[in-house]
Amino acid sequence: MIVSWICIICAVSPIWLYVSRIFSGISMGMIFSCYPLYIGEISAPSIRGALVCLIINGLPIGTLIGNIMGPNMPMMYFGIISLIITLCYMGIFPFLPHSPYYYVRHNETKRAEQAVRWYYRKPDVKHELEAVERFVRSTYALSMRERLKQIKEPKNRKLFIMIILLFMFMQLSGLNTIVFYMEIIIRKGMVTSITPSTVVVIVSATSIFIGWIGAFAIDRCGRRILLAISSFGVMVGMILLGLHFFLLDYGYDPKDLEWLVILSLVMFTLMCFGLTPVPSTMLSEIFPSDLKSIAGFIGSSTSAVFAFVASRTYQPLVDLISEKYVFWIYAAVIMISLVYSLTVVPETKGKTLQEIQDMVTRRNAAKKSQQEAYVETANTQK
């Protein structure tokens, strides 16, 4: 990110901006691969989801700051301020201890105990340390080749498929598309009572508030319920946005419909409190220690690929079938996400990492027993 901001500061031609974007993209990919795993290892079960939500809430905060600074100052000053923020982060983060799981993997039990005590803020951490040691030693003593083989196991394969689908639903819901094209959507929606840039700032500020709500709710309502409620709300927002453009095409007066496009965008933002943080929260929790690094890579790669697909195909789809059908397609994708979250996504609220692994193992064993019983019954009937 430092190189990216330096390129912004020194930019004298578009090539500098391209190089900056490449470095920032690489940096964000690395961050999104690591932070859910790190948060999952340092946090207590009761606040793990909230911490992931708070980290994710940094994105709308940064977006709001960028939306305010961008139109009101030269790009060089924008880059300087952003570089200072990045340097402050780099200066503070090294003072945090590694996760206790990291120390246990490297047989540094004393430092692991200190890390647990530091992160959990408890004088007696014997029980927590034993749980960390049991989790790591039961899942981490594998080579990279053995870890890759582990992916083929039915239990782990289902987990990887679930993470891929969760990130796919998140990106194909139109999340980044709405953010990237919001001003264009507002202009095409023929909103004249308020400037598009003002709406963008309002929506960005609203998303920060919603991020705090998500952080409060995720460890109280649970991951599955939060994802389902969020998916339903975002789906309704997309349906309303498509309805706005449908009514415009039908000949309604744009002035009578301005409220509808603003309402749909605000509702979309209000209801993203589960759709955005839950995939990263699940990524931080459900994988055994030996597969966490691979899972982080696959999760961030999946998110990046589908974010690119969604943003790259938006304008061609609009040109082909018009805005209303594009937004209704997004609504259909989110409806599938709603059904999937209610039927497949496990509930991990309040569980330690070891308890989650035990739950996944039991669920897999139960399904296997059901399948065997079904086959046996079918053979008996024959």
Secondary structure, DSSP 8 states (H G I E B T S, - for coil): -HHHHHHHHH-SSHHHHHHHHHHHHHHHHHHHHHHHHHHHHHS-TTTHHHHHHHHHTHHHHHHHHHHHHGGGS-HHHHHHHHHHHHHHHHHHGGGS---HHHHHHTT-HHHHHHHHHHHHT-S--HHHHHHHHHHHHHH----HHHHHHHTTSHHHHHHHHHHHHHHHHHHHTTHHHHHHHHHHHHHHTT--SS-HHHHHHHHHHHHHHHHHHHHHHHHHH-HHHHHHHHHHHHHHHHHHHHHHHHHHHTT--HHHHHHHHHHHHHHHHHGGGTTTHHHHHHHHHSS-GGGHHHHHHHHHHHHHHHHHHHHHHHHHHHHHH-HHHHHHHHHHHHHHHHHHHHHT----TT--HHHHHHHHHHHHHHHHHHHHHHHHHHHHH-
